[in-house]
């Protein structure tokens, strides 16, 4: 199977390891996934990070959930697949977990109250094109009248022209333009650029 096709395919039960097998191989698999993830994250300012998901990161997430919850029934495994498969990119988009992280609890509480709507003001931008804002939290709303969540799920839909430009090496910028949190990155690092290009069909 071609590498890119493997990235786009959703996971099935046949792709997952049994609890026993996963217990045996977890240290090596976890090490491989953590190394893989290093080139799939972009810090935007001191407290916000985009973690770009793909087939491998989602397999790891599912395997860990099965392990922790001791899940082995087929129906329950299918539920986990239904939860996490939507976060695998489809070839024309990037899918990311967006996290707001504050070590100080009081600062975190105040910031989450101030940063309502930040998930709609985060963007990616392929050089030469307009910024792309995400379709956020398609599973459930994570902002209310009092605060935003520290975790959001985002889908950035690209045009065919943007996809082609990324494939040809165009720079990818990212940023946030919330009134209380404004940061911009002119160009992501080359390993991140390569990883994001590989997500596109």
C-alpha positions as CSV (number, residue, x, y, z in Angstrom):
1,X,0.0,0.0,0.0
2,X,1.3,3.5,-0.9
3,X,2.3,5.5,2.2
4,X,-0.2,8.4,1.5
5,X,-3.1,6.0,1.0
6,X,-2.2,4.4,4.4
7,X,-2.3,7.8,6.0
8,X,-5.8,8.6,4.7
9,X,-7.4,5.2,5.5
10,X,-9.6,5.1,8.6
11,X,-8.7,2.5,11.2
12,X,-10.6,-0.7,11.6
13,X,-10.5,-3.4,14.3
14,X,-8.1,-5.4,12.2
15,X,-5.5,-2.6,12.5
16,X,-5.5,-2.7,16.3
17,X,-3.4,-4.9,18.5
18,X,-5.0,-7.1,21.2
19,X,-4.6,-6.1,24.8
20,X,-2.0,-8.8,25.3
21,X,0.0,-8.1,22.2
22,X,-0.1,-4.3,22.9
23,X,1.2,-4.9,26.4
24,X,4.2,-6.7,24.9
25,X,5.0,-4.1,22.3
26,X,3.9,-0.9,24.0
27,X,7.3,0.5,25.0
28,X,8.6,0.2,21.4
29,X,5.4,1.4,19.9
30,X,5.0,4.3,22.3
31,X,8.6,5.4,21.6
32,X,8.0,5.4,17.9
33,X,4.8,7.4,18.2
34,X,6.3,10.0,20.5
35,X,9.2,10.5,18.0
36,X,6.6,10.8,15.2
37,X,4.6,13.4,17.2
38,X,7.6,15.7,17.6
39,X,7.2,16.9,14.1
40,X,3.4,17.2,14.3
41,X,3.1,20.0,16.8
42,X,3.3,23.8,16.6
43,X,3.5,26.1,19.6
44,X,1.8,29.4,18.9
45,X,2.9,31.8,21.6
46,X,3.7,30.5,25.1
47,X,0.3,28.8,26.0
48,X,-1.3,27.5,22.8
49,X,-0.2,24.4,20.7
50,X,-1.6,22.7,17.7
51,X,-1.1,18.9,17.7
52,X,-1.7,17.7,14.1
53,X,-3.3,14.2,14.1
54,X,-2.9,11.4,11.7
55,X,-3.5,7.7,11.4
56,X,-0.6,6.7,13.7
57,X,-1.4,9.2,16.4
58,X,-5.0,8.1,16.4
59,X,-4.1,4.4,16.6
60,X,-1.9,5.2,19.6
61,X,-4.8,7.1,21.2
62,X,-7.2,4.2,20.7
63,X,-4.7,1.6,21.8
64,X,-4.1,3.6,25.0
65,X,-7.8,3.9,25.7
66,X,-8.4,0.2,25.2
67,X,-5.5,-0.5,27.5
68,X,-6.5,1.8,30.3
69,X,-10.2,0.9,30.1
70,X,-9.5,-2.8,29.5
71,X,-11.8,-2.8,26.5
72,X,-11.9,-6.0,24.4
73,X,-15.6,-6.3,23.4
74,X,-16.1,-5.7,19.6
75,X,-18.9,-3.2,20.1
76,X,-16.9,-1.1,22.6
77,X,-13.9,-1.1,20.3
78,X,-16.1,0.1,17.4
79,X,-17.2,3.0,19.6
80,X,-13.6,4.0,20.2
81,X,-13.0,3.8,16.4
82,X,-16.0,6.0,15.7
83,X,-14.7,8.6,18.2
84,X,-11.2,8.9,16.9
85,X,-11.4,8.1,13.2
86,X,-12.8,11.5,12.4
87,X,-9.5,13.0,13.5
88,X,-7.6,11.3,10.7
89,X,-7.1,13.7,7.8
90,X,-9.0,13.1,4.6
91,X,-6.4,14.3,2.0
92,X,-7.7,17.8,1.6
93,X,-7.4,19.0,5.2
94,X,-5.4,19.0,8.4
95,X,-6.9,17.9,11.7
96,X,-5.5,19.1,15.0
97,X,-6.0,19.0,18.7
98,X,-5.6,22.5,20.0
99,X,-4.6,22.9,23.6
100,X,-4.3,25.9,25.9
101,X,-1.8,25.1,28.6
102,X,-1.2,27.1,31.8
103,X,0.9,25.7,34.7
104,X,-0.8,28.1,37.2
105,X,-4.4,27.2,38.0
106,X,-5.5,30.8,38.7
107,X,-3.9,32.1,35.5
108,X,-5.5,29.2,33.6
109,X,-9.0,30.0,34.9
110,X,-8.7,33.7,34.1
111,X,-7.2,33.0,30.6
112,X,-9.9,30.5,29.7
113,X,-12.5,33.1,30.6
114,X,-10.8,35.8,28.6
115,X,-10.1,33.6,25.5
116,X,-13.7,32.7,24.5
117,X,-13.8,32.2,20.8
118,X,-10.1,31.6,20.3
119,X,-10.8,28.3,18.5
120,X,-12.4,30.4,15.6
121,X,-9.5,32.9,15.5
122,X,-6.7,30.3,15.0
123,X,-5.5,29.9,11.4
124,X,-3.1,28.2,9.0
125,X,-1.9,30.0,5.9
126,X,-0.2,28.6,2.8
127,X,2.2,31.1,1.3
128,X,0.4,33.1,-1.4
129,X,-3.1,32.3,-0.2
130,X,-5.6,33.7,2.3
131,X,-5.6,32.3,5.9
132,X,-7.7,29.2,6.6
133,X,-9.8,29.3,9.8
134,X,-10.9,26.0,11.3
135,X,-14.2,24.2,11.5
136,X,-14.0,23.6,15.3
137,X,-15.5,21.1,17.7
138,X,-17.7,19.2,15.3
139,X,-18.5,16.7,18.0
140,X,-19.7,19.1,20.7
141,X,-19.5,22.8,21.7
142,X,-16.5,23.6,23.9
143,X,-17.1,27.3,24.6
144,X,-19.9,28.7,26.8
145,X,-20.8,32.1,28.1
146,X,-18.3,31.9,30.9
147,X,-15.1,30.3,29.4
148,X,-13.5,28.4,26.6
149,X,-12.2,24.8,26.9
150,X,-8.5,24.1,27.3
151,X,-8.9,21.5,24.4
152,X,-10.5,22.0,21.0
153,X,-10.6,19.8,17.9
154,X,-10.0,21.6,14.6
155,X,-10.4,20.8,10.9
156,X,-8.6,23.1,8.4
157,X,-10.0,22.6,4.9
158,X,-7.6,23.5,2.0
159,X,-8.4,24.2,-1.6
160,X,-6.9,22.1,-4.3
161,X,-4.6,25.0,-5.1
162,X,-3.4,25.2,-1.5
163,X,-2.8,21.4,-1.4
164,X,-0.7,21.6,-4.6
165,X,1.3,24.6,-3.3
166,X,2.1,22.7,0.0
167,X,3.2,19.7,-2.1
168,X,5.5,21.9,-4.0
169,X,7.1,23.3,-0.9
170,X,5.2,26.5,-0.2
171,X,5.7,27.8,3.4
172,X,3.0,27.3,6.0
173,X,2.3,30.1,8.4
174,X,0.1,29.8,11.5
175,X,-1.3,32.2,14.1
176,X,-3.9,33.3,16.5
177,X,-5.6,36.7,16.3
178,X,-7.7,36.8,19.4
179,X,-7.7,40.3,21.0
180,X,-6.1,38.8,24.2
181,X,-3.8,36.4,22.4
182,X,-2.1,37.5,19.2
183,X,0.8,35.5,17.8
184,X,2.0,34.7,14.3
185,X,4.6,32.2,13.0
186,X,5.9,33.1,9.5
187,X,6.9,29.5,8.6
188,X,6.7,26.2,10.4
189,X,9.9,24.2,10.7
190,X,10.9,22.0,7.7
191,X,10.1,18.6,9.5
192,X,6.7,19.9,10.4
193,X,6.1,21.2,6.9
194,X,7.1,17.7,5.5
195,X,4.8,16.0,7.9
196,X,1.8,18.2,7.0
197,X,2.5,17.8,3.3
198,X,2.4,14.1,3.7
199,X,-1.1,14.4,5.2
200,X,-2.4,15.8,1.9
201,X,-3.5,13.5,-0.9
